[in-house]
């Protein structure tokens, strides 16, 4: 696989010389996310394979084109998992695309986001240089953690080659409990139980029912269930998979889908459309045909921000416009890593 990394490197250097913008593409499972990028395709999915995995150290290093499915299978053998429970949105979804988009599933509020698990990475920057950041251990370092900067950068700062991530043990047991409550009551219940040492690993509300997933050993789960009450759904992992992968009936629409990020105890927002609460109320999926300005204005007033996730008008920015000081920081980062703007131009913000 070293030759393929060299080939990708050569393509970036050639594009740099010709000032030819590149659209980085792996399995293309996340092509809907972010702004469209009109550029020459740089195919990276073939750069795949697990490079190093040490179960005792809870660390795995893989090439960016390695499929999540391959990683899940490898970890499962050793009773481990990716703690941020990433959505795939496709059978061939890759580790690189997942980290570039910083996507996390229902476990995120209780275990951490994708970027929290990144220990190190190797990239090709917009200068055509191969650079290594971080490593394979958790440690205190001086300065900025550049490897985590790549999580959520949408490939605008570098082409991911290899990524080292921290993994976690799989819980001994999991089950789901359900309560029939309205949305306002659900937010109160989530807030109450989130303040106590309960083995909660996911919480959502579909408009009629509140669901908690409990993870841990059998005695801890039984104790928590006795205290929290609710109907035992059983090991309903499929429900959380449907939520994570957007195959739940809520997402079966062709109207614009928004992701609203707000403080978890925020009351329901006065926006038209239907809402599904995830991440214990901190992430709210909204299906709505209201204007982007209206949705973002209401969300901003609540202390959050809104992302046009899919099915939106192409003229709209996917990500909420940044305040001037934050945009300036982003522009400075882009200038440092990719001054000629050849890597995924406009994919994250049209100004970049």
C-alpha positions, 0 to 999 in steps of 0.5 A: 500500500505504500506505493498507493500513498506515494501515488496520492502524494504525486497527484497532490503535487501535480495538482499543486503545480497546475493549480488544479483544485481536488475533490477528495473522494473515498467511498462517496457515502458522505457526498451529501454532507457539506457544500458541493465541491466542483473539482478534479476527483482525488480517489483515496479509497484504495489506500486501505488496511489496518496498520497496527492494533494493540487490544491491550492498549486500546489503540488502532491505526488504519489507513484512511480508506479502511472501511468502518465495517473492516474496523468493526469486525476486527474490534468485535473479535477482541470485545472492543468498539469505536466509542463514538458509534459513527454512522456509516451511511453506506456499506463501504464507508471509510474511516477517513471520511468519518473523521473528516466529517467528525460524525458521531452516533447516539453514544456521543454525549456519553462517550465523546465525539469522533475527534475526542478519540483521534490520537494521531494522523498522517496527512498530505497538506496543500503544500504537497508535504506529507506530515505526521501529527500526534501518535498512538498514546494518550499524553499531554502535549504542548501546543495545538493538537493538530491531529484533532484539527483534521476531525471535521475539517472536511478535507480542506486542510489535508488529505488523510492518509493514516489515522490512530484512534482510541477504542473502548471495551464493548459493554457486557450488556445493553438494553433500552427502556421506553416511556410515553411522554411528550417532548417537554416532559422528555427534556425534563426527564433526560435532564433529571437522570443525566445529573445522576450516575446512571449507565445511560449510553443514549437518549432520544425522543421521537415525538411520542416516546422517550428512549434510554439505552443503558449499557454496563453489567447486568446488576447495574442495568437492573438497578438503573431500570428499577430507579428510572422505570419505563417499559423494557424494550429489550436489546433493541439495538436495531432502533439505535442503528436506524437512528444512527444510519437515518433509516428510521421512518422519521428520515424517510422524506425528501424535504430538507433535513436540518441538524440543530445543535443546542444546549440539551435542556433548551425548550422546543424551538418555535420552528415549523416542521417535525423534530426528533431529539437525539443526544439527550436533546443536544442534537435535534433533527428537523425536517422543515421547508422554512427558510435557512435564515429563519431556522438559523436565527431561531437556533442562534437565539437559543445558543446553538447553530443549524446545519443543512444536513441534506436535501437542501437547496444547492444555493444555501450554505450547508454550515451556519456562517461564522462570526467574523473573528472565527472566519478569520481563524479558519482563513488563517488555518486554510492559508497555513495548510493549503494556501492555493486552495486546492483541497476540497475548496468550498466544501466546508465554507464557500469562502474557503 
